[in-house]
Amino acid sequence: MRWIFRLIGAVLLALVTLGAGLFLLPQERIAEIAAEQIRNQTGREVTIGGGVRLSLWPTLGVKTGPVTVANADWADAEPMLRAEALSVGLSARDLLRGRIRVSEVVAEQPDLRLQQSADGVGNWEFTETDAVADGGETSGEAPGGSSPVMLERLKLSDARLLYRREGGGEFALSDVDLTLDWPEPSGVAHIDLAMSPAGERIKVAAQVANFQDFLSSDVAPLTLEVATSGGTASFVGRARLNGEASGRVTMDADDIVKMQRALGLGQGFWPERMGRGVELVTEATYTLDQRLSLRDLSVLLDRNRVNGAADLYLADTVKLTARLNADALDFTPVSAKGGGGAGSGSTRLGWSSTPIDASGLGLVNASVTLDAKSVRVAGTQLGAVQALFTLVDSRAVLDLARVEAFDGEITGQLVANNRTGLSVGGALQAKGIEMQRLLSDMADINRFSGKADMKLTFLGVGQSADMIMRSLSGSGRIGMTAGEIAGIDLEALMDSGEQNGGTTVFETLKASFDITGGVLSNDDLAVELKNFRADGTGVIGLGERDIDYVITPVALRARGGEGLAIPVRISGPWARPRVQPDLEAVLKANADVKLDALEERAKEKIRAKLSGAPGDTRDVEELLKDKIEEEAKKGFLKLLGGD
């Protein structure tokens, strides 16, 4: 803002010092005098083309042709300021009374290029090359130390603004209109700004109390309101000209995505299916080292209210530190399950093949602690959640200190990494999990119930849910002390050989598994029931969402205790699996049982014949050896002529 007053002061100095004689000079000479005064005030080369035109009563006006102000020596070669015309109007009545009241300053189509060096020096910081004191420019002193200057209105019409920082980014604004109304030097200044950073008009209204002090870099009360088609934001507090501010910030957005687009931020990382309404209230403080502190923070995102505090470091890479707490959070719209027909880019009854945009992981580095009383995600209702979320260079880690889930508790870590393509992984431990709720929510399986303790490690790579599930690798184990399998009564099957539904109640279950290429393999399932046991082996297609698994129950007391086994095969898609006896395995198992029985009866007959002693339990092979030795001894004695 100071550079504007330097330009105004230079033009006023030309008017005041020359007085009435100014009207007798040629336009070119007037332009030279004005340019010289601006040059002395700024230390920059200045050119004014097209001469200077003057007007008289009741407004003493000066209008120039095209104006350019050179850039700093270290900055770009392009001028810092270029305008098609500059008009300055003074109140003639006040001028006769010895007061300088600028009724209006208008810059037409100004093009302003602001640059900042790596060490923070701006090209708008002019050198002191003239005897005019810097204090006279911002405290209301007229050039030369005469009567105070009062600026009633400053107007920039169809302005273009470019800001660039060395080693950082840049932003440009065009079609900017600015009006500053400042009727009293020690009073309130009203600023109205309109711009279109993304094609849609944004309006900004500000009121600065003690504007004269504000221009002198003192702290002054500030009220700011921003209005877009998607919502409004406001600030009420205190601020300095250098950007430092502290006060209350509120935002009320009916459509946060529309608001972001209007501000030129695109859609940002806002989830497409998340509700668009956002309300925010906080006490904010911004300091020159680009740190923004938010205290007493309250945010309403759709139906979710979060409270807490946050600190933002708005450098080249934004850094966020926050501690948040909430009652009930519902992220169902964001995490809704994929699906649909081919037209939606998904396979029928399969995982979504819609590409996952994980670019939002690279927008910020963060460390956020969350303490929520309940969380609902993807149709799953969780209880209390205590978690730490960290995000560094596109790698997000969610440390689960405690999650109440499926009537049990989950701890561990989840990771999403988008540094060289998207991958997801984790290491989880669960205690007391109700398997029916877990499998129903995760895989639409409702036949299995009971409490379980589990461990799981996994890793998946891909740009869609389908690719990730088909690439999964990992391992884990599960243990249960009691449970049920609906849809099959293994005890009835063992007793009668028929299967007509029912429920199997088991006492213990143990299994371990490996995951490769989206397929879970298991070969050590062991289930203990009241009258028999069951072993299991097979595969579960996590990517294909299918199963091919054989459970082999073995009767412990059925049919004379012969240990008859009747394998049961579970196969097909998760949604409609087939459960039926494996007839081929049944025949093979029964044949093995019969052969074992025949072999045992043959051994008993051989033992009885060789031993002759009832109850002799010696092994058949040992009896045969003894018999052979005995017969060999007899033959050897006969050979020697003995009895």
Salt bridges, closest charged atoms under 4 A:
GLU32 OE1 - ARG29 NH1 3.17
GLU45 OE2 - ARG39 NH2 3.47
ASP76 OD2 - ARG113 NH2 3.89
ASP76 OD2 - ARG164 NH1 2.53
GLU78 OE1 - ARG82 NH2 3.70
ASP94 OD1 - ARG99 NH2 2.52
ASP94 OD2 - ARG101 NE 3.51
GLU108 OE2 - LYS63 NZ 3.53
ASP111 OD2 - ARG160 NE 3.77
GLU128 OE2 - ARG6 NH2 2.79
ASP134 OD2 - ARG2 NH1 3.99
ASP134 OD1 - ARG6 NH2 3.17
GLU137 OE1 - ARG6 NE 3.16
GLU152 OE2 - ARG101 NH1 2.89
GLU170 OE1 - ARG164 NE 2.65
ASP175 OD2 - ARG201 NH1 3.11
ASP177 OD2 - ARG201 NH2 3.03
ASP181 OD1 - ARG153 NE 2.75
GLU244 OE1 - ARG240 NE 3.22
ASP255 OD1 - ARG276 NH1 3.14
GLU283 OE2 - ARG248 NH1 2.97
ASP289 OD2 - ARG291 NE 3.05
ASP302 OD2 - ARG303 NE 3.87
ASP311 OD1 - ARG295 NH2 3.13
ASP327 OD1 - LYS373 NZ 3.54
ASP330 OD2 - ARG303 NH2 3.58
GLU404 OE2 - ARG402 NH2 2.31
ASP407 OD1 - ARG437 NH1 3.19
GLU409 OE1 - ARG402 NE 3.42
ASP444 OD2 - ARG545 NH2 3.66
ASP466 OD1 - ARG470 NE 3.00
ASP535 OD2 - ARG533 NE 3.64
GLU544 OE2 - ARG470 NH1 2.65
ASP548 OD1 - ARG569 NH1 2.59
ASP582 OD2 - ARG569 NH2 3.12
ASP592 OD2 - LYS588 NZ 3.42
GLU599 OE2 - LYS603 NZ 3.47
GLU604 OE2 - ARG607 NH1 2.76
ASP616 OD2 - ARG618 NH2 3.03
ASP626 OD2 - ARG618 NH1 2.92
GLU630 OE2 - LYS634 NZ 3.66
GLU631 OE2 - LYS627 NZ 3.66
